[in-house]
Amino acid sequence: MPTPTRFGIQGLMPAFKPELAVKRAFSLPFGGPTGSGGAWAQGTALGCVQVAAQSEVATLTIGGSPTGGTFKVTFTGDKPYITAAVAFNVSLANFQAALIAAVPEFAGNITVTGTAGSSYVVTFNTNLQKQRIGGNFTVDISALTGGTPTGSWARTTRGSCGLAQMDAYDSSANNHLDGFLEYDTTLTPGGALVPTGVAGALGAAGQPFQPAVYVEGIFDPNDLVGVDANAYTLGKLTKFEGGLYARLI
C-alpha cells in the first residue's frame, strides 16, 4: 500500500522575497516521481524530459521458468488497481485485456508486446499527449509454480508530452532542473488530478485543483525534494553565500 499523500496548508513557500517567485502550470505523468507511485511530494524538483513527445514504456519480466500457476499485477496511483489472476504464460492480448479491465482508462491507450510467458512490454500510446499515463507496477508471483519464479518491472522509457511535460528531476537522465512542485499531488491513471474528497483516494482532501510549479524563486534547500549536486550544472540552480538558500533562475 503506498504512503498516503500529505497536503500542506500553504504549499511550498519561498524563503525570501516571495513577491519575486513565479509559478506556472505544467503536466505531470501519472506514476509519481520517475514512476515510483502516484503521489508527488510538495517541493519535488522537476525537469522537462525532452522536447519531442515520447511514449512511456514499462517492461514486466517473468523469470525462473515457471511451469504453472498465476500472477497478478498492481498499478499504483490514487489507489491500487489490481488485475485478475492471469496464467503464467498468458498471451500478450489477454495480458493487455487484464490491464484494461483493472484500469479502464487504459483502453485505447496501451499496447502490449514482447514474448508471452517471459517479457511483457507495455507502451502507453495513442493519447499520450492527452492522458499522460504511465506509472508504477508491481507483480505478485506467489501463485506461480514450478521452476524458481521471479517477477520484476522496469520503467524502460520515461514518457513525455513535450515542452509542457515535466517529470521528477533525474540527473542520470540528463534532464534539467526546471521547477519545484508547490503542493503534494495525486493523479488518476488517466493523469488527472484526484478531486477533493473522492472516496478511496489516498489523502485527496485538500487537493489543489491544478498543480503549480515554481519556475523562479528563492527557497530553503530543506524544503526541496530530489536536488543533487548535479542540479547546479544540469539545472538552473544557484546557491547563495553560506549555502542557506537555493535560487531557481
C-alpha positions as CSV (number, residue, x, y, z in Angstrom):
1,M,0.0,0.0,0.0
2,P,1.5,3.4,-1.0
3,T,2.1,6.1,1.6
4,P,-0.9,8.5,1.7
5,T,-0.2,11.9,0.2
6,R,0.4,14.8,2.6
7,F,-1.1,18.2,1.9
8,G,0.4,21.4,3.3
9,I,-1.9,24.2,4.1
10,Q,0.1,26.8,2.2
11,G,2.2,24.5,0.0
12,L,5.9,25.2,-0.8
13,M,6.8,28.8,0.2
14,P,9.7,30.9,-1.0
15,A,12.2,31.5,1.9
16,F,13.0,35.1,0.7
17,K,11.1,37.7,-1.3
18,P,8.0,35.7,-2.3
19,E,6.9,38.6,-4.5
20,L,9.7,37.6,-6.9
21,A,8.6,34.0,-7.2
22,V,7.0,32.9,-10.5
23,K,4.6,29.9,-10.9
24,R,3.4,28.1,-14.0
25,A,1.1,25.1,-14.6
26,F,2.8,22.0,-16.1
27,S,1.7,18.5,-16.9
28,L,2.9,15.6,-14.7
29,P,3.0,12.0,-15.9
30,F,0.9,9.6,-13.8
31,G,3.0,7.3,-11.8
32,G,4.7,9.8,-9.5
33,P,8.4,10.7,-9.5
34,T,10.1,8.6,-12.1
35,G,7.3,6.0,-11.9
36,S,7.7,5.4,-8.2
37,G,4.0,5.7,-7.3
38,G,1.0,8.1,-7.7
39,A,2.0,10.7,-5.0
40,W,4.1,13.7,-5.8
41,A,5.6,15.4,-2.7
42,Q,5.5,19.1,-2.2
43,G,8.8,20.7,-3.2
44,T,9.7,17.9,-5.7
45,A,12.4,19.0,-8.1
46,L,11.1,18.7,-11.7
47,G,12.6,18.9,-15.1
48,C,11.5,18.5,-18.8
49,V,12.4,15.1,-20.1
50,Q,12.9,16.2,-23.7
51,V,11.4,18.5,-26.3
52,A,9.8,15.9,-28.5
53,A,6.9,13.7,-27.2
54,Q,7.7,10.1,-26.5
55,S,5.6,7.2,-25.1
56,E,6.1,5.8,-21.6
57,V,7.3,2.1,-21.7
58,A,7.3,-0.3,-18.8
59,T,8.5,-3.9,-19.0
60,L,7.4,-6.9,-16.9
61,T,9.9,-9.8,-16.9
62,I,8.8,-13.2,-15.6
63,G,11.9,-15.4,-14.9
64,G,12.8,-18.7,-13.3
65,S,10.9,-20.8,-15.9
66,P,7.6,-21.3,-14.0
67,T,5.5,-24.2,-15.4
68,G,2.1,-23.3,-14.0
69,G,0.1,-21.1,-11.7
70,T,-0.9,-17.5,-12.0
71,F,0.3,-14.0,-11.2
72,K,-1.3,-10.6,-10.6
73,V,-0.2,-7.0,-11.4
74,T,-0.8,-3.9,-9.4
75,F,-0.8,-0.4,-10.9
76,T,-0.5,2.2,-8.1
77,G,-1.9,5.7,-8.2
78,D,-4.6,7.4,-6.2
79,K,-5.3,3.8,-5.1
80,P,-4.1,0.3,-6.0
81,Y,-5.5,-1.1,-9.3
82,I,-5.1,-4.9,-9.3
83,T,-5.6,-7.3,-12.3
84,A,-7.3,-10.6,-12.0
85,A,-5.0,-13.6,-11.8
86,V,-3.5,-14.4,-15.2
87,A,-1.8,-17.6,-16.3
88,F,2.0,-17.9,-16.0
89,N,2.1,-17.9,-19.8
90,V,-0.8,-15.6,-20.5
91,S,-0.9,-14.3,-24.1
92,L,0.0,-10.7,-24.9
93,A,-3.5,-9.9,-25.9
94,N,-5.0,-11.4,-22.8
95,F,-2.5,-9.6,-20.6
96,Q,-3.3,-6.3,-22.3
97,A,-7.0,-7.1,-21.7
98,A,-6.4,-7.8,-18.0
99,L,-4.6,-4.4,-17.6
100,I,-7.5,-2.6,-19.2
101,A,-10.1,-4.5,-17.1
102,A,-8.2,-3.3,-14.0
103,V,-7.8,0.3,-15.2
104,P,-10.5,1.2,-17.8
105,E,-8.7,4.4,-18.6
106,F,-6.0,2.3,-20.3
107,A,-8.5,1.3,-23.1
108,G,-7.1,2.5,-26.4
109,N,-4.0,3.9,-24.7
110,I,-1.8,0.9,-24.1
111,T,-0.2,-1.8,-26.3
112,V,1.5,-4.9,-25.0
113,T,4.3,-6.6,-27.0
114,G,7.1,-8.9,-26.1
115,T,7.2,-12.7,-25.5
116,A,4.3,-14.4,-23.7
117,G,5.4,-16.1,-20.5
118,S,8.7,-14.2,-20.1
119,S,8.5,-10.5,-21.2
120,Y,5.5,-8.1,-21.4
121,V,6.4,-4.7,-22.8
122,V,3.6,-2.1,-22.1
123,T,3.7,1.0,-24.2
124,F,1.4,3.9,-23.2
125,N,0.5,5.3,-26.6
126,T,-2.2,6.9,-28.8
127,N,-3.5,9.6,-26.4
128,L,-0.3,10.2,-24.5
129,Q,-0.5,13.9,-25.2
130,K,-3.9,14.0,-23.6
131,Q,-3.7,11.2,-21.0
132,R,-0.1,11.5,-19.8
133,I,-0.3,7.9,-18.5
134,G,2.5,5.8,-17.3
135,G,3.5,4.7,-13.8
136,N,4.4,2.2,-11.2
137,F,3.7,-1.5,-11.5
138,T,4.4,-4.3,-9.0
139,V,3.8,-8.0,-9.6
140,D,2.7,-10.8,-7.2
141,I,4.2,-14.1,-8.3
142,S,3.3,-16.1,-5.1
143,A,0.9,-18.3,-7.0
144,L,3.4,-19.3,-9.7
145,T,4.5,-22.9,-9.6
146,G,7.5,-24.9,-10.9
147,G,11.0,-23.7,-11.6
148,T,12.2,-20.8,-9.5
149,P,9.8,-17.9,-10.4
150,T,10.8,-14.3,-10.4
151,G,9.0,-11.2,-11.5
152,S,10.1,-7.6,-11.9
153,W,9.0,-4.4,-13.5
154,A,11.3,-1.8,-15.1
155,R,10.5,1.6,-16.5
156,T,12.3,1.4,-19.7
157,T,11.3,4.7,-21.3
158,R,10.3,7.9,-19.5
159,G,7.2,9.3,-21.1
160,S,7.0,12.9,-22.2
161,C,4.3,15.1,-23.7
162,G,7.0,17.6,-24.9
163,L,7.8,21.1,-23.7
164,A,4.9,21.4,-21.2
165,Q,5.6,17.9,-19.6
166,M,7.7,17.6,-16.5
167,D,8.9,14.6,-14.6
168,A,11.0,14.2,-11.4
169,Y,14.4,15.8,-11.9
170,D,16.9,13.0,-12.5
171,S,20.5,14.0,-13.3
172,S,21.3,10.5,-14.6
173,A,18.7,11.1,-17.3
174,N,20.3,14.5,-18.0
175,N,17.0,16.4,-17.8
176,H,17.5,20.0,-16.5
177,L,16.0,21.1,-13.2
178,D,13.3,23.5,-14.2
179,G,11.0,23.9,-11.2
180,F,9.6,22.8,-7.8
181,L,6.1,21.5,-7.2
182,E,4.1,23.8,-5.0
183,Y,1.7,21.2,-3.5
184,D,1.6,17.5,-2.8
185,T,-0.3,16.0,-5.8
186,T,-2.1,12.7,-6.5
187,L,-3.1,11.6,-10.0
188,T,-5.5,9.1,-11.5
189,P,-4.4,6.5,-14.1
190,G,-5.5,9.0,-16.7
191,G,-3.2,11.7,-15.4
192,A,-6.0,13.8,-14.0
193,L,-5.8,15.4,-10.5
194,V,-7.8,13.5,-7.9
195,P,-10.7,15.7,-6.9
196,T,-11.1,16.7,-3.3
197,G,-12.8,14.1,-1.1
198,V,-13.1,11.3,-3.7
199,A,-13.9,8.0,-1.9
200,G,-10.9,5.6,-2.0
201,A,-8.4,8.2,-3.0
202,L,-5.3,8.5,-0.8
203,G,-5.2,11.8,1.1
204,A,-7.3,13.6,-1.5
205,A,-8.7,16.1,0.9
206,G,-7.2,19.5,0.2
207,Q,-6.0,18.5,-3.3
208,P,-5.4,21.7,-5.2
209,F,-7.5,22.0,-8.4
210,Q,-4.4,22.4,-10.6
211,P,-0.8,21.7,-9.6
212,A,1.5,24.7,-9.9
213,V,5.3,24.7,-10.3
214,Y,7.6,27.4,-9.2
215,V,10.0,28.2,-12.1
216,E,11.6,31.1,-10.2
217,G,12.1,31.9,-6.5
218,I,14.4,31.7,-3.5
219,F,13.9,28.6,-1.3
220,D,15.3,26.8,1.7
221,P,17.0,23.7,0.4
222,N,15.5,21.7,3.3
223,D,12.1,22.3,1.7
224,L,13.2,20.8,-1.7
225,V,13.0,17.1,-2.7
226,G,15.4,15.4,-5.1
227,V,18.0,18.1,-5.6
228,D,21.5,16.7,-6.0
229,A,24.9,18.2,-6.6
230,N,24.5,18.0,-10.4
231,A,21.5,20.3,-10.2
232,Y,23.9,23.3,-10.2
233,T,25.3,22.3,-13.6
234,L,22.5,20.5,-15.3
235,G,19.8,22.8,-14.0
236,K,19.2,26.5,-13.3
237,L,20.0,26.3,-9.6
238,T,22.5,28.5,-7.7
239,K,23.4,28.7,-4.0
240,F,23.8,31.9,-2.1
241,E,26.9,32.5,0.0
242,G,26.7,30.4,3.2
243,G,24.5,27.8,1.4
244,L,21.4,28.8,3.2
245,Y,19.1,29.1,0.2
246,A,18.8,27.8,-3.3
247,R,17.5,30.0,-6.1
248,L,15.9,28.9,-9.4
249,I,16.8,31.4,-12.1
